[in-house]
Structure formats: structure tokens, C-alpha cells
């Protein structure tokens, strides 16, 4: 009887600890601090920088617009620019249903600059709720203050377009896990362009290259596999596409690529004559927003290349694409 009593006390203790932890996560997190007192002065230079970052580097407009995946690389539909509505759900392998929000003044017009700054850099809304990290806010949190402010200034200039966006809903236990992810912003100084490696690392970070090009296990990057590719994206109707190995491994990565080849890999989509082709079922498709990254300045692409050449090579072979027909045959 004494043993049963001890076991009962231990079980009760464990239950109390679990209940306490659940209550703490539910009501005390995320804890990233209040929005800062911030007023962005929208100079022409700042707006221009923000437009460049939002469309060519951090590519905010990619997810906050609808993409036409009947065409290669899912180009943005012009009418939806900035109005949100892109859905990330179970069909794509997400633990819930997450919808990109309207970031035109019709959607964020009553947000303060400080609230937008906190959202971009920590993933916490004005109501204090976490967003799912399909928006790579852990990478944006390392963005220089002036660049975050530039994006805010640019968003304020977008044409106000109304749109009905349903709320996001995470599955259990992701609804609790999400609360533990946001951390206070850790803005890094903007490197001088003359320091090519530092500037290339900065651009690679705020472009969130590692978020897609590093394989994960249970939502965490796998140690020793930084930028080694293999992250899977489900594309219903097409199959599964996996990110490329962009380490300088000469066999499986970009180790044999020249700087010019790397730059032109992007710039081929910036040609005024280029038109994304129609993609048939089971044909190779990609989530990589080539048309947006193609508008990045050549100097910046070269800096990214130089940084990527400096990271540790990882000899991982990646099967880039598996058609849906092949996946169905495996079931």
C-alpha cells in the first residue's frame, strides 16, 4: 500500500508539472517584449530600399500574394499583390491551416510601426499571438534595423486593396509549440558592401536561404547539414520537390559553379522575353520564386555566391523531384 501511495503521489506530481507547463506556455508565451516606440520616416531612399528587399531579397510579396502554380515557379498574380490569401495547409504538409495576411494599407493601416517591426522580427502579432514560421521571422529577426524600417516604409506605399483572409489555425500540439518559437529580435549591423563575405552572409540570412535549403528533423535544422538541401515541399498534382544542396561540395553542391554561372542561374529569369511555361501534372515544379530573386542586384548575387563558397561543403546527394504518380505507386 505504501508503494501505491508513493506511485500515486509521483503520478500526481507529474500531472501537476505538465499542467503547470501547459499553463505557462499557454498564457506566458510568447514573451518577446512590448512593441517598441517607433516612427518610420518614409524617405524616398528608404522606400526604394524597402521595395528592393520586399520584392528581391526577403521576398515578402511572394507569400503575401497569390501564386499561379499552373506555371513554372508559381509567378505572382498581379491583382493579388500584397493582399495575402496564400494558403499553407495539410495538403502541403503543414500542421494546420495557415493563411498569408493582407499587408497592403487595407490590412495593416491601423498597425503602428512598432507593431509591424515586432511582427517582422519576432513573429508576434499586435494581439501578442505567434504566427507559424512559414514566414521566416527567426531570420528576419537578424535584419538590420534600417532594413526592417525600409520594408515598413515600403509597405505603407502599396495600393490599399481589401481582401477577406480567414484566420490561421494550428493543429495540436503545434498550437502550443508555436508559442515557444518567437525570441526577441537580434538585429545585426548592416555590413559594408566592401566586406563581401560579411555582406553575402547578411543577404543569405535575410533572404532566409537556410530555412529552405537546410534539412530539418521535427522542425529543427539537422546539425552538420547547413545549406545541404533536401527539405521537402509537397506540391499537390505535381509531386514532391526538394531544395538543392547549395554548399560548395563539388559533387553534389555548387562547388564547381563559377560566379558568373551562379549569377546567370538567377538572371535568366529576369530576361524581358522570359515567360513562365505551363506545368503539366507530374511535371517538375518548384516553390523557388525565381522571378523575384532574379531581380536581385548582380553585386548582391555575387556576394551571396562568395559567402556560399565559404561555408563547409556537405556531400549530400538530393533527389530534387519525385512525381506524384510515382509517389502514389509507392503507397
MARZAMAR-983166 format. One record per residue (C-alpha): z negated, x negated, y negated; residue in three letters; residue number from 0. Coordinates in steps of 0.5 Angstrom, whole numbers, m for minus. Example, Ala and Ser with C-alpha at 12.3 -4.5 7.8 and 13.67 -1.06 7.14 Angstrom:
MARZAMAR-983166
<rovo zz="m16" xx="m25" yy="9" residuo="ALA" num="0"/>
<rovo zz="m14" xx="m27" yy="2" residuo="SER" num="1"/>
***
This chain:
MARZAMAR-983166
<rovo zz="0" xx="0" yy="0" residuo="UNK" num="0"/>
<rovo zz="m2" xx="m6" yy="m5" residuo="UNK" num="1"/>
<rovo zz="5" xx="m9" yy="m4" residuo="UNK" num="2"/>
<rovo zz="9" xx="m2" yy="m5" residuo="UNK" num="3"/>
<rovo zz="5" xx="m1" yy="m11" residuo="UNK" num="4"/>
<rovo zz="7" xx="m8" yy="m14" residuo="UNK" num="5"/>
<rovo zz="14" xx="m7" yy="m12" residuo="UNK" num="6"/>
<rovo zz="13" xx="0" yy="m16" residuo="UNK" num="7"/>
<rovo zz="11" xx="m4" yy="m22" residuo="UNK" num="8"/>
<rovo zz="16" xx="m9" yy="m21" residuo="UNK" num="9"/>
<rovo zz="22" xx="m4" yy="m21" residuo="UNK" num="10"/>
<rovo zz="19" xx="0" yy="m27" residuo="UNK" num="11"/>
<rovo zz="18" xx="m7" yy="m31" residuo="UNK" num="12"/>
<rovo zz="26" xx="m8" yy="m29" residuo="UNK" num="13"/>
<rovo zz="28" xx="m1" yy="m31" residuo="UNK" num="14"/>
<rovo zz="24" xx="m2" yy="m38" residuo="UNK" num="15"/>
<rovo zz="27" xx="m8" yy="m39" residuo="UNK" num="16"/>
<rovo zz="34" xx="m5" yy="m38" residuo="UNK" num="17"/>
<rovo zz="32" xx="1" yy="m42" residuo="UNK" num="18"/>
<rovo zz="30" xx="m4" yy="m48" residuo="UNK" num="19"/>
<rovo zz="36" xx="m8" yy="m48" residuo="UNK" num="20"/>
<rovo zz="41" xx="m2" yy="m48" residuo="UNK" num="21"/>
<rovo zz="37" xx="1" yy="m54" residuo="UNK" num="22"/>
<rovo zz="37" xx="m6" yy="m57" residuo="UNK" num="23"/>
<rovo zz="45" xx="m6" yy="m56" residuo="UNK" num="24"/>
<rovo zz="46" xx="1" yy="m58" residuo="UNK" num="25"/>
<rovo zz="42" xx="1" yy="m65" residuo="UNK" num="26"/>
<rovo zz="41" xx="m6" yy="m67" residuo="UNK" num="27"/>
<rovo zz="48" xx="m9" yy="m66" residuo="UNK" num="28"/>
<rovo zz="53" xx="m11" yy="m68" residuo="UNK" num="29"/>
<rovo zz="49" xx="m15" yy="m73" residuo="UNK" num="30"/>
<rovo zz="53" xx="m19" yy="m78" residuo="UNK" num="31"/>
<rovo zz="50" xx="m17" yy="m85" residuo="UNK" num="32"/>
<rovo zz="52" xx="m12" yy="m90" residuo="UNK" num="33"/>
<rovo zz="59" xx="m13" yy="m93" residuo="UNK" num="34"/>
<rovo zz="59" xx="m18" yy="m99" residuo="UNK" num="35"/>
<rovo zz="60" xx="m16" yy="m106" residuo="UNK" num="36"/>
<rovo zz="67" xx="m18" yy="m107" residuo="UNK" num="37"/>
<rovo zz="72" xx="m16" yy="m112" residuo="UNK" num="38"/>
<rovo zz="79" xx="m19" yy="m111" residuo="UNK" num="39"/>
<rovo zz="83" xx="m21" yy="m117" residuo="UNK" num="40"/>
<rovo zz="90" xx="m19" yy="m115" residuo="UNK" num="41"/>
<rovo zz="94" xx="m24" yy="m118" residuo="UNK" num="42"/>
<rovo zz="102" xx="m25" yy="m116" residuo="UNK" num="43"/>
<rovo zz="101" xx="m31" yy="m113" residuo="UNK" num="44"/>
<rovo zz="95" xx="m28" yy="m108" residuo="UNK" num="45"/>
<rovo zz="99" xx="m22" yy="m107" residuo="UNK" num="46"/>
<rovo zz="105" xx="m27" yy="m105" residuo="UNK" num="47"/>
<rovo zz="101" xx="m31" yy="m100" residuo="UNK" num="48"/>
<rovo zz="98" xx="m25" yy="m97" residuo="UNK" num="49"/>
<rovo zz="104" xx="m22" yy="m96" residuo="UNK" num="50"/>
<rovo zz="106" xx="m28" yy="m92" residuo="UNK" num="51"/>
<rovo zz="100" xx="m28" yy="m88" residuo="UNK" num="52"/>
<rovo zz="100" xx="m21" yy="m86" residuo="UNK" num="53"/>
<rovo zz="107" xx="m21" yy="m84" residuo="UNK" num="54"/>
<rovo zz="109" xx="m28" yy="m82" residuo="UNK" num="55"/>
<rovo zz="103" xx="m31" yy="m79" residuo="UNK" num="56"/>
<rovo zz="97" xx="m27" yy="m78" residuo="UNK" num="57"/>
<rovo zz="102" xx="m21" yy="m77" residuo="UNK" num="58"/>
<rovo zz="97" xx="m16" yy="m79" residuo="UNK" num="59"/>
<rovo zz="103" xx="m11" yy="m80" residuo="UNK" num="60"/>
<rovo zz="105" xx="m12" yy="m72" residuo="UNK" num="61"/>
<rovo zz="100" xx="m8" yy="m69" residuo="UNK" num="62"/>
<rovo zz="99" xx="m3" yy="m75" residuo="UNK" num="63"/>
<rovo zz="106" xx="m1" yy="m75" residuo="UNK" num="64"/>
<rovo zz="109" xx="3" yy="m69" residuo="UNK" num="65"/>
<rovo zz="114" xx="m2" yy="m65" residuo="UNK" num="66"/>
<rovo zz="120" xx="0" yy="m61" residuo="UNK" num="67"/>
<rovo zz="120" xx="m3" yy="m54" residuo="UNK" num="68"/>
<rovo zz="126" xx="0" yy="m52" residuo="UNK" num="69"/>
<rovo zz="129" xx="m6" yy="m56" residuo="UNK" num="70"/>
<rovo zz="127" xx="m13" yy="m55" residuo="UNK" num="71"/>
<rovo zz="121" xx="m16" yy="m57" residuo="UNK" num="72"/>
<rovo zz="119" xx="m9" yy="m60" residuo="UNK" num="73"/>
<rovo zz="121" xx="m9" yy="m67" residuo="UNK" num="74"/>
<rovo zz="117" xx="m5" yy="m72" residuo="UNK" num="75"/>
<rovo zz="120" xx="2" yy="m74" residuo="UNK" num="76"/>
<rovo zz="121" xx="1" yy="m82" residuo="UNK" num="77"/>
<rovo zz="118" xx="8" yy="m83" residuo="UNK" num="78"/>
<rovo zz="111" xx="7" yy="m80" residuo="UNK" num="79"/>
<rovo zz="110" xx="0" yy="m83" residuo="UNK" num="80"/>
<rovo zz="102" xx="0" yy="m84" residuo="UNK" num="81"/>
<rovo zz="101" xx="7" yy="m82" residuo="UNK" num="82"/>
<rovo zz="98" xx="5" yy="m76" residuo="UNK" num="83"/>
<rovo zz="98" xx="9" yy="m69" residuo="UNK" num="84"/>
<rovo zz="100" xx="4" yy="m64" residuo="UNK" num="85"/>
<rovo zz="96" xx="6" yy="m58" residuo="UNK" num="86"/>
<rovo zz="93" xx="1" yy="m53" residuo="UNK" num="87"/>
<rovo zz="90" xx="5" yy="m47" residuo="UNK" num="88"/>
<rovo zz="89" xx="5" yy="m40" residuo="UNK" num="89"/>
<rovo zz="97" xx="4" yy="m38" residuo="UNK" num="90"/>
<rovo zz="97" xx="m2" yy="m42" residuo="UNK" num="91"/>
<rovo zz="91" xx="m5" yy="m38" residuo="UNK" num="92"/>
<rovo zz="85" xx="m3" yy="m44" residuo="UNK" num="93"/>
<rovo zz="78" xx="m1" yy="m42" residuo="UNK" num="94"/>
<rovo zz="79" xx="5" yy="m46" residuo="UNK" num="95"/>
<rovo zz="84" xx="8" yy="m52" residuo="UNK" num="96"/>
<rovo zz="84" xx="4" yy="m58" residuo="UNK" num="97"/>
<rovo zz="89" xx="6" yy="m64" residuo="UNK" num="98"/>
<rovo zz="91" xx="2" yy="m70" residuo="UNK" num="99"/>
<rovo zz="89" xx="5" yy="m76" residuo="UNK" num="100"/>
<rovo zz="93" xx="6" yy="m83" residuo="UNK" num="101"/>
<rovo zz="92" xx="0" yy="m87" residuo="UNK" num="102"/>
<rovo zz="96" xx="3" yy="m93" residuo="UNK" num="103"/>
<rovo zz="92" xx="5" yy="m99" residuo="UNK" num="104"/>
<rovo zz="92" xx="12" yy="m96" residuo="UNK" num="105"/>
<rovo zz="88" xx="9" yy="m90" residuo="UNK" num="106"/>
<rovo zz="84" xx="4" yy="m94" residuo="UNK" num="107"/>
<rovo zz="84" xx="6" yy="m101" residuo="UNK" num="108"/>
<rovo zz="77" xx="8" yy="m101" residuo="UNK" num="109"/>
<rovo zz="74" xx="2" yy="m98" residuo="UNK" num="110"/>
<rovo zz="71" xx="m4" yy="m102" residuo="UNK" num="111"/>
<rovo zz="74" xx="m11" yy="m102" residuo="UNK" num="112"/>
<rovo zz="67" xx="m13" yy="m99" residuo="UNK" num="113"/>
<rovo zz="68" xx="m8" yy="m93" residuo="UNK" num="114"/>
<rovo zz="75" xx="m10" yy="m92" residuo="UNK" num="115"/>
<rovo zz="73" xx="m17" yy="m92" residuo="UNK" num="116"/>
<rovo zz="68" xx="m16" yy="m87" residuo="UNK" num="117"/>
<rovo zz="72" xx="m12" yy="m82" residuo="UNK" num="118"/>
<rovo zz="78" xx="m17" yy="m82" residuo="UNK" num="119"/>
<rovo zz="73" xx="m23" yy="m81" residuo="UNK" num="120"/>
<rovo zz="68" xx="m20" yy="m76" residuo="UNK" num="121"/>
<rovo zz="71" xx="m13" yy="m73" residuo="UNK" num="122"/>
<rovo zz="65" xx="m9" yy="m76" residuo="UNK" num="123"/>
<rovo zz="68" xx="m2" yy="m80" residuo="UNK" num="124"/>
<rovo zz="65" xx="0" yy="m86" residuo="UNK" num="125"/>
<rovo zz="60" xx="5" yy="m82" residuo="UNK" num="126"/>
<rovo zz="58" xx="m1" yy="m78" residuo="UNK" num="127"/>
<rovo zz="61" xx="0" yy="m72" residuo="UNK" num="128"/>
<rovo zz="65" xx="m5" yy="m68" residuo="UNK" num="129"/>
<rovo zz="72" xx="m5" yy="m66" residuo="UNK" num="130"/>
<rovo zz="76" xx="m7" yy="m60" residuo="UNK" num="131"/>
<rovo zz="78" xx="m14" yy="m61" residuo="UNK" num="132"/>
<rovo zz="85" xx="m13" yy="m59" residuo="UNK" num="133"/>
<rovo zz="85" xx="m15" yy="m67" residuo="UNK" num="134"/>
<rovo zz="83" xx="m22" yy="m66" residuo="UNK" num="135"/>
<rovo zz="78" xx="m22" yy="m71" residuo="UNK" num="136"/>
<rovo zz="74" xx="m28" yy="m68" residuo="UNK" num="137"/>
<rovo zz="80" xx="m32" yy="m70" residuo="UNK" num="138"/>
<rovo zz="81" xx="m28" yy="m77" residuo="UNK" num="139"/>
<rovo zz="73" xx="m30" yy="m78" residuo="UNK" num="140"/>
<rovo zz="75" xx="m37" yy="m79" residuo="UNK" num="141"/>
<rovo zz="80" xx="m36" yy="m84" residuo="UNK" num="142"/>
<rovo zz="79" xx="m39" yy="m91" residuo="UNK" num="143"/>
<rovo zz="76" xx="m34" yy="m96" residuo="UNK" num="144"/>
<rovo zz="82" xx="m34" yy="m101" residuo="UNK" num="145"/>
<rovo zz="87" xx="m33" yy="m95" residuo="UNK" num="146"/>
<rovo zz="83" xx="m27" yy="m93" residuo="UNK" num="147"/>
<rovo zz="83" xx="m24" yy="m100" residuo="UNK" num="148"/>
<rovo zz="90" xx="m25" yy="m101" residuo="UNK" num="149"/>
<rovo zz="91" xx="m21" yy="m95" residuo="UNK" num="150"/>
<rovo zz="87" xx="m15" yy="m98" residuo="UNK" num="151"/>
<rovo zz="90" xx="m16" yy="m105" residuo="UNK" num="152"/>
<rovo zz="97" xx="m15" yy="m101" residuo="UNK" num="153"/>
<rovo zz="95" xx="m9" yy="m97" residuo="UNK" num="154"/>
<rovo zz="93" xx="m6" yy="m104" residuo="UNK" num="155"/>
<rovo zz="100" xx="m6" yy="m106" residuo="UNK" num="156"/>
<rovo zz="103" xx="m3" yy="m100" residuo="UNK" num="157"/>
<rovo zz="106" xx="4" yy="m101" residuo="UNK" num="158"/>
<rovo zz="101" xx="10" yy="m99" residuo="UNK" num="159"/>
<rovo zz="103" xx="13" yy="m93" residuo="UNK" num="160"/>
<rovo zz="99" xx="18" yy="m90" residuo="UNK" num="161"/>
<rovo zz="98" xx="19" yy="m82" residuo="UNK" num="162"/>
<rovo zz="94" xx="22" yy="m77" residuo="UNK" num="163"/>
<rovo zz="90" xx="17" yy="m73" residuo="UNK" num="164"/>
<rovo zz="86" xx="19" yy="m67" residuo="UNK" num="165"/>
<rovo zz="79" xx="16" yy="m66" residuo="UNK" num="166"/>
<rovo zz="79" xx="10" yy="m61" residuo="UNK" num="167"/>
<rovo zz="74" xx="11" yy="m55" residuo="UNK" num="168"/>
<rovo zz="72" xx="5" yy="m51" residuo="UNK" num="169"/>
<rovo zz="70" xx="6" yy="m43" residuo="UNK" num="170"/>
<rovo zz="63" xx="5" yy="m41" residuo="UNK" num="171"/>
<rovo zz="61" xx="0" yy="m41" residuo="UNK" num="172"/>
<rovo zz="66" xx="m3" yy="m46" residuo="UNK" num="173"/>
<rovo zz="63" xx="1" yy="m51" residuo="UNK" num="174"/>
<rovo zz="56" xx="m3" yy="m50" residuo="UNK" num="175"/>
<rovo zz="60" xx="m10" yy="m49" residuo="UNK" num="176"/>
<rovo zz="64" xx="m9" yy="m56" residuo="UNK" num="177"/>
<rovo zz="57" xx="m9" yy="m60" residuo="UNK" num="178"/>
<rovo zz="55" xx="m16" yy="m57" residuo="UNK" num="179"/>
<rovo zz="62" xx="m19" yy="m59" residuo="UNK" num="180"/>
<rovo zz="62" xx="m19" yy="m67" residuo="UNK" num="181"/>
<rovo zz="59" xx="m25" yy="m70" residuo="UNK" num="182"/>
<rovo zz="58" xx="m27" yy="m78" residuo="UNK" num="183"/>
<rovo zz="64" xx="m30" yy="m81" residuo="UNK" num="184"/>
<rovo zz="65" xx="m37" yy="m81" residuo="UNK" num="185"/>
<rovo zz="71" xx="m38" yy="m86" residuo="UNK" num="186"/>
<rovo zz="74" xx="m45" yy="m86" residuo="UNK" num="187"/>
<rovo zz="76" xx="m49" yy="m92" residuo="UNK" num="188"/>
<rovo zz="84" xx="m49" yy="m93" residuo="UNK" num="189"/>
<rovo zz="87" xx="m55" yy="m91" residuo="UNK" num="190"/>
<rovo zz="91" xx="m59" yy="m95" residuo="UNK" num="191"/>
<rovo zz="98" xx="m59" yy="m92" residuo="UNK" num="192"/>
<rovo zz="99" xx="m66" yy="m92" residuo="UNK" num="193"/>
<rovo zz="94" xx="m66" yy="m87" residuo="UNK" num="194"/>
<rovo zz="99" xx="m64" yy="m82" residuo="UNK" num="195"/>
<rovo zz="94" xx="m64" yy="m76" residuo="UNK" num="196"/>
<rovo zz="89" xx="m60" yy="m79" residuo="UNK" num="197"/>
<rovo zz="93" xx="m55" yy="m83" residuo="UNK" num="198"/>
<rovo zz="97" xx="m54" yy="m76" residuo="UNK" num="199"/>
<rovo zz="90" xx="m53" yy="m73" residuo="UNK" num="200"/>
<rovo zz="88" xx="m48" yy="m78" residuo="UNK" num="201"/>
<rovo zz="95" xx="m44" yy="m78" residuo="UNK" num="202"/>
<rovo zz="95" xx="m44" yy="m70" residuo="UNK" num="203"/>
<rovo zz="88" xx="m41" yy="m71" residuo="UNK" num="204"/>
<rovo zz="89" xx="m35" yy="m76" residuo="UNK" num="205"/>
<rovo zz="95" xx="m34" yy="m72" residuo="UNK" num="206"/>
<rovo zz="91" xx="m32" yy="m66" residuo="UNK" num="207"/>
<rovo zz="96" xx="m36" yy="m61" residuo="UNK" num="208"/>
<rovo zz="90" xx="m38" yy="m57" residuo="UNK" num="209"/>
<rovo zz="88" xx="m30" yy="m56" residuo="UNK" num="210"/>
<rovo zz="94" xx="m29" yy="m52" residuo="UNK" num="211"/>
<rovo zz="96" xx="m36" yy="m49" residuo="UNK" num="212"/>
<rovo zz="89" xx="m37" yy="m46" residuo="UNK" num="213"/>
<rovo zz="88" xx="m34" yy="m39" residuo="UNK" num="214"/>
<rovo zz="81" xx="m30" yy="m39" residuo="UNK" num="215"/>
<rovo zz="76" xx="m28" yy="m34" residuo="UNK" num="216"/>
<rovo zz="72" xx="m22" yy="m35" residuo="UNK" num="217"/>
<rovo zz="74" xx="m22" yy="m43" residuo="UNK" num="218"/>
<rovo zz="72" xx="m30" yy="m44" residuo="UNK" num="219"/>
<rovo zz="77" xx="m36" yy="m44" residuo="UNK" num="220"/>
<rovo zz="77" xx="m40" yy="m38" residuo="UNK" num="221"/>
<rovo zz="75" xx="m47" yy="m39" residuo="UNK" num="222"/>
<rovo zz="80" xx="m52" yy="m39" residuo="UNK" num="223"/>
<rovo zz="86" xx="m47" yy="m40" residuo="UNK" num="224"/>
<rovo zz="86" xx="m47" yy="m47" residuo="UNK" num="225"/>
<rovo zz="93" xx="m45" yy="m49" residuo="UNK" num="226"/>
<rovo zz="96" xx="m46" yy="m42" residuo="UNK" num="227"/>
<rovo zz="99" xx="m39" yy="m42" residuo="UNK" num="228"/>
<rovo zz="98" xx="m34" yy="m36" residuo="UNK" num="229"/>
<rovo zz="95" xx="m28" yy="m40" residuo="UNK" num="230"/>
<rovo zz="98" xx="m21" yy="m37" residuo="UNK" num="231"/>
<rovo zz="101" xx="m16" yy="m41" residuo="UNK" num="232"/>
<rovo zz="103" xx="m9" yy="m38" residuo="UNK" num="233"/>
<rovo zz="109" xx="m6" yy="m40" residuo="UNK" num="234"/>
<rovo zz="110" xx="1" yy="m37" residuo="UNK" num="235"/>
<rovo zz="117" xx="2" yy="m35" residuo="UNK" num="236"/>
<rovo zz="119" xx="m6" yy="m35" residuo="UNK" num="237"/>
<rovo zz="113" xx="m9" yy="m31" residuo="UNK" num="238"/>
<rovo zz="108" xx="m15" yy="m33" residuo="UNK" num="239"/>
<rovo zz="110" xx="m20" yy="m38" residuo="UNK" num="240"/>
<rovo zz="105" xx="m27" yy="m38" residuo="UNK" num="241"/>
<rovo zz="104" xx="m31" yy="m44" residuo="UNK" num="242"/>
<rovo zz="107" xx="m38" yy="m44" residuo="UNK" num="243"/>
<rovo zz="104" xx="m45" yy="m43" residuo="UNK" num="244"/>
<rovo zz="104" xx="m48" yy="m50" residuo="UNK" num="245"/>
<rovo zz="100" xx="m54" yy="m48" residuo="UNK" num="246"/>
<rovo zz="104" xx="m61" yy="m48" residuo="UNK" num="247"/>
<rovo zz="105" xx="m61" yy="m41" residuo="UNK" num="248"/>
<rovo zz="112" xx="m64" yy="m40" residuo="UNK" num="249"/>
<rovo zz="113" xx="m60" yy="m33" residuo="UNK" num="250"/>
<rovo zz="110" xx="m53" yy="m35" residuo="UNK" num="251"/>
<rovo zz="109" xx="m53" yy="m42" residuo="UNK" num="252"/>
<rovo zz="112" xx="m55" yy="m49" residuo="UNK" num="253"/>
<rovo zz="111" xx="m63" yy="m48" residuo="UNK" num="254"/>
<rovo zz="119" xx="m64" yy="m47" residuo="UNK" num="255"/>
<rovo zz="121" xx="m60" yy="m53" residuo="UNK" num="256"/>
<rovo zz="123" xx="m63" yy="m60" residuo="UNK" num="257"/>
<rovo zz="120" xx="m61" yy="m66" residuo="UNK" num="258"/>
<rovo zz="127" xx="m58" yy="m68" residuo="UNK" num="259"/>
<rovo zz="127" xx="m54" yy="m61" residuo="UNK" num="260"/>
<rovo zz="121" xx="m51" yy="m63" residuo="UNK" num="261"/>
<rovo zz="122" xx="m49" yy="m70" residuo="UNK" num="262"/>
<rovo zz="129" xx="m46" yy="m68" residuo="UNK" num="263"/>
<rovo zz="126" xx="m42" yy="m62" residuo="UNK" num="264"/>
<rovo zz="123" xx="m38" yy="m67" residuo="UNK" num="265"/>
<rovo zz="128" xx="m39" yy="m73" residuo="UNK" num="266"/>
<rovo zz="134" xx="m36" yy="m68" residuo="UNK" num="267"/>
<rovo zz="131" xx="m29" yy="m69" residuo="UNK" num="268"/>
<rovo zz="131" xx="m30" yy="m77" residuo="UNK" num="269"/>
<rovo zz="139" xx="m30" yy="m77" residuo="UNK" num="270"/>
<rovo zz="141" xx="m25" yy="m81" residuo="UNK" num="271"/>
<rovo zz="146" xx="m23" yy="m76" residuo="UNK" num="272"/>
<rovo zz="141" xx="m22" yy="m70" residuo="UNK" num="273"/>
<rovo zz="140" xx="m15" yy="m68" residuo="UNK" num="274"/>
<rovo zz="135" xx="m14" yy="m62" residuo="UNK" num="275"/>
<rovo zz="138" xx="m12" yy="m56" residuo="UNK" num="276"/>
<rovo zz="136" xx="m5" yy="m52" residuo="UNK" num="277"/>
<rovo zz="132" xx="m7" yy="m46" residuo="UNK" num="278"/>
<rovo zz="133" xx="m3" yy="m39" residuo="UNK" num="279"/>
<rovo zz="128" xx="m1" yy="m34" residuo="UNK" num="280"/>
<rovo zz="125" xx="m7" yy="m30" residuo="UNK" num="281"/>
<rovo zz="129" xx="m12" yy="m35" residuo="UNK" num="282"/>
<rovo zz="125" xx="m18" yy="m38" residuo="UNK" num="283"/>
<rovo zz="121" xx="m15" yy="m44" residuo="UNK" num="284"/>
<rovo zz="116" xx="m19" yy="m49" residuo="UNK" num="285"/>
<rovo zz="110" xx="m17" yy="m53" residuo="UNK" num="286"/>
<rovo zz="111" xx="m23" yy="m57" residuo="UNK" num="287"/>
<rovo zz="113" xx="m21" yy="m64" residuo="UNK" num="288"/>
<rovo zz="119" xx="m26" yy="m65" residuo="UNK" num="289"/>
<rovo zz="122" xx="m22" yy="m71" residuo="UNK" num="290"/>
<rovo zz="115" xx="m23" yy="m75" residuo="UNK" num="291"/>
<rovo zz="114" xx="m30" yy="m73" residuo="UNK" num="292"/>
<rovo zz="121" xx="m32" yy="m75" residuo="UNK" num="293"/>
<rovo zz="120" xx="m31" yy="m82" residuo="UNK" num="294"/>
<rovo zz="114" xx="m37" yy="m82" residuo="UNK" num="295"/>
<rovo zz="116" xx="m43" yy="m86" residuo="UNK" num="296"/>
<rovo zz="119" xx="m48" yy="m83" residuo="UNK" num="297"/>
<rovo zz="114" xx="m53" yy="m85" residuo="UNK" num="298"/>
<rovo zz="108" xx="m49" yy="m82" residuo="UNK" num="299"/>
<rovo zz="112" xx="m48" yy="m76" residuo="UNK" num="300"/>
<rovo zz="113" xx="m56" yy="m76" residuo="UNK" num="301"/>
<rovo zz="105" xx="m56" yy="m77" residuo="UNK" num="302"/>
<rovo zz="104" xx="m52" yy="m71" residuo="UNK" num="303"/>
<rovo zz="108" xx="m56" yy="m67" residuo="UNK" num="304"/>
<rovo zz="105" xx="m62" yy="m69" residuo="UNK" num="305"/>
<rovo zz="98" xx="m59" yy="m67" residuo="UNK" num="306"/>
<rovo zz="100" xx="m56" yy="m60" residuo="UNK" num="307"/>
<rovo zz="103" xx="m63" yy="m58" residuo="UNK" num="308"/>
<rovo zz="96" xx="m66" yy="m60" residuo="UNK" num="309"/>
<rovo zz="92" xx="m61" yy="m55" residuo="UNK" num="310"/>
<rovo zz="90" xx="m63" yy="m48" residuo="UNK" num="311"/>
<rovo zz="96" xx="m62" yy="m43" residuo="UNK" num="312"/>
<rovo zz="95" xx="m57" yy="m38" residuo="UNK" num="313"/>
<rovo zz="99" xx="m57" yy="m31" residuo="UNK" num="314"/>
<rovo zz="99" xx="m49" yy="m30" residuo="UNK" num="315"/>
<rovo zz="106" xx="m46" yy="m28" residuo="UNK" num="316"/>
<rovo zz="107" xx="m39" yy="m31" residuo="UNK" num="317"/>
<rovo zz="111" xx="m34" yy="m28" residuo="UNK" num="318"/>
<rovo zz="113" xx="m31" yy="m34" residuo="UNK" num="319"/>
<rovo zz="115" xx="m24" yy="m32" residuo="UNK" num="320"/>
<rovo zz="115" xx="m19" yy="m26" residuo="UNK" num="321"/>
<rovo zz="119" xx="m13" yy="m26" residuo="UNK" num="322"/>
<rovo zz="116" xx="m6" yy="m25" residuo="UNK" num="323"/>
<rovo zz="120" xx="m5" yy="m19" residuo="UNK" num="324"/>
<rovo zz="117" xx="m11" yy="m16" residuo="UNK" num="325"/>
<rovo zz="110" xx="m9" yy="m17" residuo="UNK" num="326"/>
<rovo zz="111" xx="m2" yy="m14" residuo="UNK" num="327"/>
<rovo zz="114" xx="m5" yy="m8" residuo="UNK" num="328"/>
<rovo zz="107" xx="m9" yy="m7" residuo="UNK" num="329"/>
<rovo zz="103" xx="m3" yy="m7" residuo="UNK" num="330"/>
***
